[in-house]
Amino acid sequence: GVEALIRWHRPGHGLVPPDRFVAVLEDTGMILPVGAWVIRAACQQLAAWDRLGLPPMRLAVNLSARQFRHLYLASLVEDSLRENDIDPQRLEIELTESLLMEDNETTRAMLENFRRLGVRLAIDDFGTGHSSLSYLKRFSVDTLKIDGSFVRDLDRSAGEEICAAIITLGRDLGLSVIAEGVERPEE
């Protein structure tokens, strides 16, 4: 599988990392049209790879809290999948723990919409922020993504033990588990 990662190539400045512009998109409301473009582009890319004869793969897309609360999101995802003839199981929506902590009617309804569509759900940056295991019982998710900070600290600060515990938890709950930022052989 792969993950869609947005980057901004600013003429005369080169690549601008997302931590320098995503907050501005959020604050201005531009995250909604940019996020919609990312979802459409992700589905179009999967279709393009299919036309090239590549093996089917899963593509993960991060959602911001503002996108997640927007009423059009489920229909945007459904339309993008249908227009590109993509099996919904090949799209994985990544949500942060803090977003799931907002256990309200809107959150539950949106998660149910994704479940109905057959789209996979992942908890991004698992183990950081407002961790609470109770949402693993309340919400039906498919994947836990171990935050890269635990992977980088694998050989110190109890990183190995934390990663092992998350892997065991995920396996025992029947979830897929993936680690972010694996770059060295020991990781």
C-alpha positions in Angstrom: 0.0 0.0 0.0 0.9 3.7 -0.3 -0.1 6.9 1.4 -1.0 10.2 -0.3 1.2 12.9 1.0 0.6 16.5 0.0 3.6 18.7 -0.8 3.6 22.3 -2.1 6.2 23.2 -4.7 6.5 27.0 -4.3 8.2 28.6 -7.3 11.5 30.1 -6.2 11.4 28.4 -2.8 11.3 24.7 -3.6 9.3 22.2 -1.6 7.4 23.6 1.4 6.7 20.9 4.0 3.1 20.3 5.1 3.8 21.4 8.7 4.3 24.9 7.2 1.1 25.2 5.2 -1.6 22.7 6.3 -2.4 24.9 9.4 -2.9 27.9 7.1 -5.2 25.7 4.9 -7.2 24.8 8.0 -7.4 28.3 9.3 -8.6 29.8 6.0 -11.0 27.0 5.2 -9.0 26.1 2.1 -8.5 22.6 3.5 -11.9 21.7 2.2 -11.2 22.2 -1.5 -7.6 21.1 -1.2 -8.7 18.0 0.7 -11.4 17.2 -1.9 -8.8 17.5 -4.6 -6.5 15.1 -2.7 -9.3 12.5 -2.4 -10.2 12.8 -6.1 -6.5 12.7 -7.1 -5.9 9.6 -4.9 -8.8 7.7 -6.6 -7.6 8.8 -10.0 -4.1 7.6 -9.2 -5.4 4.2 -8.2 -7.3 4.0 -11.5 -4.2 5.1 -13.4 -2.1 2.3 -11.8 -4.8 -0.2 -12.6 -4.7 0.8 -16.3 -0.9 0.2 -16.2 -1.6 -3.3 -15.0 0.0 -2.9 -11.5 -1.2 -5.2 -8.8 -4.1 -3.6 -6.8 -2.9 -1.7 -3.8 -4.4 0.2 -0.9 -4.0 4.0 -0.8 -4.3 5.9 2.5 -5.5 9.5 2.7 -5.3 11.7 5.8 -8.3 13.7 6.8 -8.2 16.9 8.8 -10.8 17.4 11.6 -12.4 20.2 9.6 -12.8 17.9 6.5 -14.2 15.1 8.7 -16.9 17.3 10.0 -18.0 18.5 6.6 -21.3 17.0 5.5 -20.3 16.5 1.9 -17.3 14.2 2.7 -19.0 10.8 2.5 -20.6 11.6 -0.9 -17.3 13.0 -2.2 -15.6 9.8 -1.3 -18.4 7.7 -2.7 -18.5 9.7 -6.0 -14.7 9.6 -6.4 -14.6 5.8 -5.9 -17.5 5.2 -8.3 -16.2 7.6 -11.0 -12.8 5.8 -11.0 -14.2 2.3 -10.5 -12.2 1.7 -7.4 -13.1 -1.0 -4.8 -13.8 0.9 -1.6 -11.6 -1.5 0.4 -8.6 0.0 -1.5 -9.1 3.4 0.1 -8.1 3.9 3.7 -9.1 7.0 5.5 -6.6 8.1 8.2 -8.0 9.8 11.3 -6.2 11.1 14.3 -6.9 9.9 17.8 -7.9 13.4 18.9 -10.6 13.5 16.2 -12.0 10.2 17.5 -12.0 11.5 21.0 -14.8 13.8 19.9 -17.3 11.1 20.4 -20.4 12.9 19.2 -23.3 12.3 16.7 -21.4 13.8 13.8 -18.3 11.6 14.4 -20.4 8.4 14.7 -22.5 9.3 11.7 -19.4 9.9 9.5 -17.7 6.7 10.6 -20.9 4.8 9.9 -21.0 6.4 6.4 -17.5 5.2 5.7 -18.3 1.7 7.1 -21.4 1.6 4.8 -19.2 2.5 1.8 -16.7 -0.2 2.6 -13.8 2.2 3.0 -11.1 1.2 5.5 -10.4 3.3 8.6 -7.0 3.8 10.2 -6.0 5.6 13.4 -3.0 7.7 12.4 -0.2 8.5 14.8 -1.4 6.0 17.3 -0.1 6.4 20.8 0.3 10.2 20.7 -2.0 13.0 21.7 -5.1 12.1 23.5 -4.8 8.3 23.6 -7.7 6.4 24.9 -8.3 2.8 24.3 -12.1 3.2 24.8 -12.6 4.4 21.2 -11.2 1.1 19.9 -14.3 -0.5 21.4 -16.7 2.2 20.3 -15.6 2.7 16.7 -14.9 0.1 14.1 -11.4 0.7 12.7 -9.2 -1.5 10.6 -5.7 -0.2 11.1 -3.5 1.2 13.8 -0.5 3.3 12.6 2.2 3.5 15.1 3.6 7.0 15.3 7.0 7.5 13.8 8.4 8.9 17.1 8.1 5.5 18.7 9.9 3.9 15.7 12.7 6.4 15.8 13.1 5.8 19.5 13.0 2.0 19.1 16.4 1.4 20.8 15.8 3.9 23.6 13.0 5.4 25.8 11.0 2.2 25.9 10.3 2.5 22.2 10.6 -1.2 21.5 8.3 -2.1 24.3 5.7 0.5 23.3 5.8 -0.7 19.6 5.5 -4.3 20.8 2.5 -3.5 23.0 0.7 -1.7 20.1 1.4 -4.6 17.8 0.0 -7.1 20.3 -3.0 -4.9 21.0 -3.8 -4.6 17.3 -3.3 -8.2 16.5 -5.5 -9.3 19.5 -8.2 -6.9 18.3 -7.9 -8.3 14.7 -6.5 -5.0 13.3 -3.8 -4.3 10.8 -0.8 -2.6 12.3 1.7 -0.5 10.4 4.7 1.6 11.7 5.5 5.0 10.3 9.0 6.0 9.4 10.7 2.6 9.2 14.0 3.4 7.6 16.8 1.3 9.3 17.1 -2.5 9.3 16.7 -2.7 13.1 13.4 -0.9 12.8 
